[in-house]
């Protein structure tokens, strides 16, 4: 076989006289770019020590109404982990107070006295006091009470002495539901996930479950299926037995929140269709899955919550 003829560029030949394919030109250009990038060292993340957080200015987070107001004093560097808190902190004037929070009589005053620094305050009048306390605890420690007893997937929570044994008001569930909605407001997705996991480790009664369901359908985003779908799934698989333990409350819930009724009915009908498709049938009385599966597919429930009813 004859050797392939290779054209060797003649030294001194102008570049215009040399024909080069597109791929070859791109390769050369890419090689040049790579050579330039290799000289740039990756930026080393700045080391932030706990002591650095403690040296940052104090911000007062005022929560609640006039009758039930609480102030949480926290370090600015800790609070700004929340994008929403960071926006509020950016509005602080050099003296400390946000311009929007100044009294109206000072709005046109060119200068304010700096003899006594104004407090650095962020006010939430429509936020649950305890939920904000849990948020602040989480920003400092990465957890909030009641904590998980271990890192295991289904680890139970610490016992909360504040909650009654028979929780007909859903207080235990509402603790985490309020943290969940507040975390959503403060743009803290990891805290939302943590609160959601704790909801499914909290036992309650039928009435307590309805109190929790009412809060979810009243306070959460209608598009937030992460927290709404498990609520509907819980009642879709247990409504036949649980509704008799809280008949008036169940009826009131259905009338107050038609979307809840629709979501539950939709899951029940879906389960009935699946049962018929498997040849199991739904029975003459239409009681589909009276005991119900422990988890409805797609409900995102970590594990079935235990009802104490």
C-alpha positions in Angstrom: 0.0 0.0 0.0 1.4 3.4 -0.9 2.1 5.7 1.9 -0.4 8.5 2.3 0.9 11.7 1.0 1.3 14.2 3.8 1.5 17.9 3.0 4.0 19.6 5.3 3.5 23.3 5.6 6.3 25.3 4.2 7.9 27.6 6.8 7.1 31.2 6.1 3.9 30.4 4.2 1.1 33.0 5.0 -1.7 31.7 7.0 -4.2 32.7 4.3 -2.6 30.2 2.0 -3.2 27.3 4.3 -6.6 25.6 4.1 -7.9 24.3 7.3 -11.1 22.5 8.0 -13.7 23.7 10.4 -13.0 20.9 12.9 -9.3 21.4 12.8 -9.8 25.2 13.4 -12.1 24.5 16.3 -9.6 22.1 17.8 -6.8 24.6 17.7 -9.0 27.3 19.1 -10.2 25.0 21.9 -6.6 24.0 22.7 -5.8 27.7 23.1 -8.7 28.2 25.4 -7.7 25.2 27.5 -4.2 26.5 27.8 -5.6 29.8 29.1 -7.9 28.1 31.7 -5.3 25.9 33.1 -3.4 28.9 34.4 -6.4 30.0 36.5 -6.5 28.4 39.9 -10.0 27.5 41.4 -11.1 29.9 44.0 -10.8 28.5 47.5 -14.0 28.8 49.6 -13.7 31.2 52.4 -13.4 29.5 55.8 -16.1 30.8 58.2 -15.6 29.8 61.8 -18.3 29.7 64.5 -16.4 32.5 66.2 -16.8 34.6 63.0 -20.6 34.2 63.3 -20.6 35.3 66.9 -18.7 38.5 66.0 -21.4 39.6 63.6 -23.9 42.3 64.7 -27.0 41.4 66.6 -30.4 41.6 64.9 -33.7 41.6 66.9 -36.4 39.5 65.3 -39.7 40.7 66.8 -42.6 38.2 66.3 -46.3 38.2 67.2 -49.0 40.7 68.0 -49.1 43.3 70.8 -50.7 40.8 73.2 -48.2 38.0 72.4 -44.9 39.5 71.3 -41.5 37.9 71.6 -38.1 39.2 70.6 -35.4 36.8 69.3 -31.9 38.3 69.3 -29.7 36.5 66.8 -26.4 37.2 65.0 -26.7 38.7 61.5 -24.3 36.2 59.9 -26.6 33.4 61.1 -29.9 35.0 60.0 -28.7 35.8 56.5 -28.5 32.0 55.8 -32.2 32.7 54.9 -32.5 34.7 51.7 -35.6 36.4 53.0 -33.7 37.5 56.2 -30.8 38.6 54.0 -33.1 40.9 52.0 -34.3 42.5 55.3 -30.8 43.0 56.6 -29.7 44.7 53.4 -32.3 47.4 54.1 -30.7 48.4 57.4 -29.4 52.0 57.4 -25.9 52.6 58.7 -27.4 53.5 62.0 -29.0 50.1 62.3 -32.7 50.7 61.7 -34.4 50.1 58.3 -35.6 53.3 56.7 -39.1 51.9 56.2 -39.4 51.4 60.0 -38.7 55.1 60.9 -41.6 57.1 62.2 -43.3 59.3 59.6 -42.3 62.5 61.3 -38.6 61.7 60.5 -39.2 60.8 56.9 -38.1 64.2 55.5 -35.5 64.9 58.2 -32.1 65.1 56.5 -30.1 63.9 59.5 -30.8 61.6 62.4 -29.0 61.8 65.7 -26.3 59.1 65.9 -25.8 59.6 69.7 -27.7 56.4 70.4 -27.6 53.8 67.7 -31.0 52.6 66.5 -31.8 48.9 67.1 -31.5 46.5 64.1 -35.0 45.0 64.0 -37.1 42.8 61.8 -40.8 42.5 62.6 -43.2 39.7 61.8 -46.7 40.4 63.1 -48.3 37.4 61.5 -45.9 34.6 62.4 -46.2 32.0 65.1 -43.8 32.8 68.0 -42.8 29.2 68.6 -42.3 28.5 64.9 -39.9 31.4 64.6 -38.0 30.1 67.7 -37.6 26.8 65.9 -36.3 28.5 62.8 -33.7 30.5 64.8 -32.7 27.2 66.5 -32.3 25.5 63.2 -30.2 28.4 61.7 -27.7 28.0 64.6 -27.7 24.2 65.0 -29.2 22.6 61.9 -32.0 21.0 64.0 -34.9 22.0 66.2 -36.8 20.5 69.1 -38.1 17.8 69.2 -35.1 16.4 67.4 -34.7 13.0 65.8 -33.3 10.4 68.2 -30.8 9.1 65.6 -29.8 9.5 62.0 -31.8 6.4 61.0 -34.4 6.9 58.3 -37.4 6.0 60.6 -35.9 7.3 63.8 -38.6 8.5 66.3 -38.6 12.0 67.7 -37.7 13.1 71.2 -40.6 13.1 73.6 -42.1 16.6 73.8 -43.5 17.1 77.3 -45.6 20.0 76.1 -47.9 17.8 74.1 -50.8 15.8 75.6 -50.9 12.0 75.3 -54.2 12.1 73.5 -53.7 14.9 71.0 -57.2 15.8 69.8 -56.1 19.3 68.8 -53.3 18.2 66.6 -50.8 20.3 68.6 -47.8 18.0 67.8 -48.5 18.0 64.1 -49.1 21.8 64.1 -45.6 22.4 65.6 -44.0 21.0 62.5 -46.6 22.3 60.0 -46.0 25.9 61.2 -42.3 25.4 60.9 -42.8 24.0 57.4 -44.9 27.0 56.2 -42.5 29.5 57.8 -39.5 27.8 56.2 -41.2 28.1 52.9 -41.7 31.8 53.5 -38.1 32.3 54.5 -36.8 30.3 51.5 -35.2 27.5 53.6 -35.9 24.3 51.6 -33.8 22.0 53.8 -35.7 23.1 56.9 -39.0 22.5 55.0 -37.8 18.9 54.3 -36.8 18.4 57.9 -40.2 19.6 59.2 -42.0 17.5 56.7 -40.1 14.4 57.8 -41.1 15.1 61.4 -44.7 15.4 60.5 -44.7 11.8 59.5 -43.1 10.7 62.8 -45.8 12.4 64.9 -48.8 10.5 66.3 -52.2 12.0 66.7 -55.9 11.2 66.9 -58.6 11.5 64.2 -59.6 14.9 65.5 -56.0 16.0 65.7 -55.4 14.9 62.1 -58.3 17.0 61.0 -57.0 20.0 62.8 -53.7 19.5 61.0 -55.5 19.0 57.7 -57.4 22.3 58.2 -54.2 24.2 58.8 -52.5 22.7 55.8 -55.4 23.5 53.4 -55.7 27.0 54.9 -52.1 28.1 55.2 -50.1 26.2 52.6 -49.6 27.0 48.9 -52.4 25.3 46.8 -49.7 24.1 44.5 -47.6 22.5 47.2 -48.4 18.9 46.7 -45.5 17.9 49.0 -47.5 18.6 52.1 -51.1 18.5 50.7 -51.0 15.1 49.0 -50.0 13.1 52.0 -52.9 14.7 54.0 -55.4 13.7 51.3 -53.8 10.3 51.1 -54.0 9.7 54.8 -57.8 10.4 54.8 -58.4 8.5 51.5 -57.0 5.3 53.0 -58.5 5.7 56.5 -61.5 7.9 56.1 -64.0 5.0 56.4 -62.9 4.2 59.9 -61.5 7.5 61.1 -64.4 9.8 60.1 -66.7 8.0 62.6 -64.3 9.2 65.4 -64.7 12.8 64.2 -67.9 12.9 62.2 -68.8 16.6 62.9 -65.2 17.8 62.4 -64.8 15.7 59.2 -68.1 17.2 57.7 -67.0 20.7 58.6 -63.7 20.2 57.0 -65.2 19.0 53.8 -67.6 21.9 53.6 -65.0 24.5 54.5 -62.4 23.2 52.1 -64.0 21.6 49.0 -60.5 21.1 47.6 -59.8 18.7 50.5 -63.0 16.7 49.6 -62.0 16.6 46.0 -58.5 15.4 46.7 -59.6 12.7 49.0 -62.4 11.5 46.6 -59.9 11.5 43.7 -57.5 9.2 45.5 -60.3 6.9 46.7 -61.6 6.6 43.1 -58.1 6.0 41.8 -57.6 3.2 44.3 -60.9 1.7 43.3 -60.0 1.7 39.6 -56.7 0.0 40.4 -58.4 -2.6 42.5 -60.9 -3.4 39.7 -58.0 -3.5 37.3 -56.3 -6.2 39.4 -59.6 -8.1 39.5 -60.1 -7.5 43.2 -63.2 -5.4 42.8 -64.4 -2.8 45.2 -67.3 -4.8 46.8 -71.0 -4.1 46.7 -70.9 -1.4 49.4 -68.0 0.4 47.6 -65.8 0.3 50.7 -62.5 0.2 48.9 -59.5 -0.8 50.9 -61.3 -0.3 54.2 -58.1 -0.8 56.1 -56.3 0.8 53.3 -52.6 0.5 52.3 -50.2 2.0 54.8 -48.8 4.3 52.1 -50.5 5.6 48.9 -48.1 5.6 46.0 -46.7 9.0 45.3 -47.8 10.4 48.7 -44.1 11.1 49.7 -44.9 9.8 53.2 -41.7 8.5 54.9 -43.8 6.1 56.9 -47.4 5.8 57.9 -48.4 8.1 60.7 -50.0 6.2 63.6 -53.4 7.4 64.7 -54.2 7.0 68.4 -57.9 7.2 67.8 
